[in-house]
Amino acid sequence: MRVAAAPISWGVCEVPGWGRVLDPDTVLDEMARLGITATELGPPGYLPGSPEELASALRGHGLGLVGGFLAVPLHTGDPRHLAEADRVAALLARAGGDVLVLAAATGLDGYDERPDLTDDEWRTLVGTAARITSRAEAHGLRTVLHPHVGTHVERAHEVERFLADSPLPLCLDTGHLLIGGADPVEVARRWATRVGHVHLKDVRHDVAARVRSGELGYTQAVREGVYVPLGDGDVDIAAIIGHLDAAGYDGWYVLEQDIALSEDSPVDGPREDVARSLAHLGVRP
C-alpha cells in the first residue's frame, strides 16, 4: 500500500475558527517520524505558496507531495473558481503532486449548512468539474471528485447521480461517505473501477447518525470525536481495501482523521492516533 498523510489529521483545516493550528514544521516532522513519506497539501496558506519553497519544505522532512484538496462552488459557473483551480493545479504540479481532489463547495463558510441545488445548478456543477479537470490535465494532474459532508455531492443518491453524469473518478472517502448516508463498502464494491484516490477514515456510527438526522452539526461532531483511529470505529476498512485491491487499485491511501484541537488537547494526540491507524493497516515505521 502507498500510505500518505494529511494535515487535517493534526487539526489543520480551512474552516475559520476550526481550532488550534499546529505549526507546519511540527506536523511535517511528526509525519516523518511515523515513517510516512508523502502528504496532501492542506488548506491554502498553511504550507508555502511557492512551488520551490513548498517542495523544499517537504524535502526537508523527507516527504513528497501527493496532491491537494480544493473546495470551490462548482454550481455557480463563476470564472474566478476556474482561475483558482488553475492556480492550485499549477502549484501542485510544480511541487511534485499528482492529484487535484475537488469538492463541490456550497460557498458558505464551513460544512454545517447546505442549500439545495436546482437542476440547472447541478448541470453547471458537472460542467465546471469537467472544465477544472481539463485545466488540471494541462498541468499533468489527475482530478477526482470528493463527496464531502456539507457540499453538494454528499449523500448516497448524489454520489450515484454524479457518477452517472460525469466521467470523473471518485475520491473514495470512507468517513464522509458513511456520514452522508452511503455505505462505503458498497461504494467500493460497485464503483471500484471509478475510484481514483482514497481517503481512509474510521467513524463512530452513533455520532454520524446524529449528523444525518440534523441533531448535530458537522463541526461539533468532529469536536465530539466522530472520527477515530482506524479499527476503533464502524467502517469495515479491510473490506474496502479488499474490493479495491481486487479491482487493481494502485493509488494512494491517505490517512485523514479530521480532528479539531483545543488549547487543552494533548500535544501528542494526533501523532498517537495516526500511529494507531498505521498499525491497523500493518504499516510501521
N, C-alpha and C positions, 0 to 999 in steps of 0.2 A: 504493500500500500504506500502511496505517496501521501503523507500526512503533513498538513501545514496548520498554521495558527492564524488568529486574527486578533487585533487589539480589543475588540468588544469583549473577549474573554477576560480582559483586565479592566472592564468597565469603561472603555473609551468609546463614546458614542457621539453621533452628530446632533442628537436632540438637545436643545437648550435646557439647562437645569437638570440634566440626567443624573449627575452625581459627581463624586470626586474623580478627577482625571489624573492618573499617574503619568510621570514624565516619560517621554519616548525611550530614553536610554534604559530606564528601569524595565520597561515592558520588553524591549528587544533583547536585553541581557537575560531576562528570565526565560524567554523563549529559547534562546541559545543554550542555556544551562539545562533545559529539558531535552536537549538533543534535536529540537526542531530546526529544520533547515530552510524553511520558506514561510512567508506570511502574506496575507492580504494587506491592502494599503491602510485601511482605517479611514476615519472621517476626514473631510477636507481640512487642510491646515494643521493636522496633527503631526504628520511626518513632512519632511521638506518638500516644497512645491517645485523645486528644480530637479529635472531628471538626474543630473550629475550628482547633486547633493543627496538625493534620495538613494541612488544606487550606492554611493559612498557610505551613507549611514547604515544601510543594510549590510554591506560587505564588512563593515567594522564589527559586526556581530555574527558574521558567518552565515547570513541569511540571504536568500533570494526572494524575488517578488513573484507571487502567483498572479495577482491581478487586483481588482478593486471593485467596491460596491458603489453604485451610483443610483440614487433615488431621485427621479425628476417626474413632474406631471406630464405623462405621455399623452393624456387625453385632451390637452389644450391646443396642441399644434403650435405653440409659441416657439419661434425660431431661436430664442435665447437658450432654450433647453438643448437644441441641436448643437449650438456653439459650445455649451458647457460639456456635452458628451464628447465633442471633438477634442476639447482641451484635455479632459481626463484621459481619453484614449491615447492621446499623444504622450502624455506623461507616463502612463503605464507602459506603453510600448518601448519608449526610450530608456526606461529604468529596468527593462527586462521582463515585464509582465506578459501574461498570455491571454487573460480573460477579463472582459468587462461584465460585471454582474449587475444587471439592470433591474430596477424595481419601479413599479407604476405608482409613484407618489401621488397623494391627494392634493398637494400644495399647501396643506396645513402643517403647523409645527407638530412633530411627534406622530405617534401611531395610535392615538386613543379615539379619534373620530374619523368617520369615513362616509362622505356623501355618496349617494347612488349616481351612477352614470346613465346617460341616455344612450340609445343605440348608436347615434351619430358620434358621441364622445368615445364609445368603445371602438368604433371603426377608426377614429383618429388615433387612439391609443395603439392599435395594431399597426397602423401605418407609420406612426412615429418610431415605434420599436424597430421596424424594418429600415427606416432611414438611418437611425443610430447604428444599426448593425452594419450597414454599408460603410458608414464613416469609420467605424472601428476596424472593419476589414481593410480599409485603405491604410491603416496603421499596422496591419499584421495581427490584429487581435480577433479572438472569437468573442461573441456576445451570447449570454444566457439570460433568460428571464427568471427572476427570483420571486416566487409567490411569498408574500410577506404580510404579516398581520398589520392592519391599518393602511393597506394600499388597495388599489383597485383590482389586483389579482391576489386574492387571499383565500377565498372559500373554495370548496371542492368543485362546485359547478363552474366557477370562474377559471380554475386551472384547466378543466376539461374544455371550456369554451376557447381559451387562449390556444391550447394545443391544437384544436380543430381549425382555428382561424389564422394561425401563424406557423411557419416552419421553424421558428426559433427554438433552439434547445432549451431545456429546463435546468435551472439550478435547483436540485432536489434538497430542500432544507427540511430535515426531519422534524424539527421543532415547530416551525411556522406552519407547515402543512397540518400537523396534528392540531395545533391551536385553532387553525382556520376551519377545522371540521373534516379534513381529508384524512385518510388512512395512509401514512407514508409507506407502509409495507406494500399496500395495494398499488400505490402510485409507482413504486419501484418495480413491482411485478409487471404491471400493464404497460408502463412507459419507459422501461429501462433503456431502449434504444434511442429515446429522445432526451436522455439525461446527459448534459454536457459538463456538469460541475456539481459538487456535493458539499453541503454544509451539514456537519454532524452535530446534532444536539440531542439531549435527553430531556424529557418533560414530565412533570407531575400532572397526571391526567385530571386530578381533582381541581387543581388550580386552573388548568386550561379550560375546563368546563365552565368555570365561573366567568372567564373572559368571553367565551362564546355566548353565554346567556346574557351578557351585558351587566352582570353583577359587579364585575371588577374590570377596571381599565388595564390596558396592556402594560403601561409604565409601572403601575402599582403591582401588577402580577410579577413583573421582573424583580421588583424590590422584595416581594414575598417569596421569591425562590421558585418560580415556575420552572426554571431551568436548573438542572442538577448535573453532576458529572455522569458521563456515560456509564450505564449499568445501574444507576441509582433511581431511574425513573421508569416510565411505562412505554417507551419506544423500543421496539424489537430491532436493535441495531444490527445484530447478526443476520437476521432475515433480510434486511435491506441490502447489506453488503453482499449477501449470497445471491440475490437476484441480479445485482449489478455485475458481479463477477461472472455470472452465467451468461450475461449479455455481452461480455467483453469490455466492460468499462475499465479504462486505464488512466482516468484523470485524477485530480486531486481530491482528497478528503480533508476538508478544512474544519478544524475543531472550532466551533463557535458556540460558546455557552454565554449568552447575553447576561450580564450582571450590571448592577448599579451599586457603586461603592459609596458608603457614607464616610464621614470623617472618623467614625469609630470602627470601620471594617478592619479585620485583621490584615496586616500588610502582606502576609504570606498566603492569604486565602486564595487568590486567583491562581498562583503558581501551583498550589497543592491540588486544586480542583482539576487543572489541566493535566497534572501528573497522573491523577486517578483515571482520567479519561484515556490517556495514553496507555496506562497499564491495562485497562479494559480491552483495548484493541490489541494488546500484546506487543506494543511498541514501547521500548525502554531506552533511556539514554545510553 
